[in-house]
Amino acid sequence: MVTMLNTSGSKIHPGDLIAWTFASKGTHKDKRSKSGPRRIALEVTTTHNERVFGRALSFAMAGEVVDILIKQ
């Protein structure tokens, strides 16, 4: 289990599948700033996403901490 910051921008509910994604800080969603490191963010997803790494154990609004059970 790990406690992480909800960087998804949406609510996470217990039981939701959580995947990682690259965060976009620019104004256009498909383009990113070429300066600085890439940022990893969370996203609520379905079972068909190959980047799923765990399941939420608690509720969290955007910007709050959430408990995630990491899958093996």
Summary of the structure (lengths in Angstrom):
residues: 72
radius of gyration: 12.6
end to end distance: 11.2
largest distance: 35.9
contacts: 167
relative contact order: 0.41
helix: 0%
strand: 43%
